[in-house]
């Protein structure tokens, strides 16, 4: 056993990476035999353990037991506990995230004891059924285990779904708190076992008092069938189309004054779309799926600084919720576009910690089609001239892409199927212009 944990509390930090620590010294302390702390996020801490502290790859990574359950896709992606586990699975190392519910300290302590015993049994069962010469879990797969604070009824092998033990949204704060707007919190009530409608629902089973075991992979990559469908649609689309005007919400992680989002706003507006810009007040690069835990049920600054343009003093998830729930008054836009980001977001390791991609995923989890757009950086180009060119090319490409998606959309009237989005990256050098390689 080797314990490697963050130096300080990191709840709700999700896939955040400490951008200010890149190529900078990071505090790592061996405070007891086989026990270390790292002054970094759960992702950075896990990487420190795997890449630096351990001399060899472990058989298993366990993250937790967390204080508080991590149930439902909208909450799980912002969990530091789950993100630590999926950092390991993206390195093809088996991992288990463990979280305990409980409304009182006694319930939480009981859940810790139940959870510890359950994890020991689970490891024993996994070892007993482990195929010869293979890992404890299939490549790239982890488990999300949640222990209810009340008496556990049964163990259920479940599937991640939209049902959680609580909900987050953005709107007017309750009168008991005061004036203003902010992130709203509402717990879901427990249910009885006979009220479970979907026997593999993680949320329903947990609310019914069952221990839930949910396979996770930590990857946001759509499967091959989804990609093939997109390729077929775009290959069959007509060139030089004019799009039907859409209601589009654009956001980013570079802040409301960033060049990329301004270029995108102007291009889409000139193409006839009804565009609302809602972006963070401050730079949020690398914050990934982090939640503004300190803003829950607290007044949050939301400013309409120009017509159809707003900034929010919060992270990308808070900002996106503010746009969808409050600024647009709950009327879902036809499309959310996040970007154009300064810097490419390539590969699952980088994309999951990207605020740009995370903003798009936040919209997708609200059943709104979304596209993340990023432009590359040439580090030798100090004036970012090439990146500025990529912004223009990217904005024009997105405008054409919207028209192609509209032409090839199905009868349901949405330009992308529910639960899927696109991540688009524009390189900084174009010796031959853009050529399609779908």
Secondary structure, DSSP 8 states (H G I E B T S, - for coil): --EEEESS--TT-TT---GGGTTS---EEEEETTEEEESS-HHHHHHHIIIII-SS--S-EEEEEEES---SHHHHTT-HHHHHHHHHHTTT--EEEEEE--SSHHHHHHHHHHHHHHHHHHHHHHHHT--TTS-SS-TT-EEEEEE-SS----EEEEB--S--SEEEEEEE--TTT-SSEEEEEEE-----GGG-SSTTBHHHHHHTT-EEEEEE-------HHHHHHHHHHHHTS-SS------EEEEE-SS-TT-HHHHHHHHHHHHTT-EEEEEEESS--TT-TT---GGGBTS---EEEEETTEEEESS-HHHHHHIIIIIITTT---SEEEEEEEES---HHHHHTT-HHHHHHHHHHTTT--EEEEEE---TT-TT-HHHHHHHHHHHHHHHHHHHHHHHT--TTS-SS-TT-EEEEEE-S--TT------
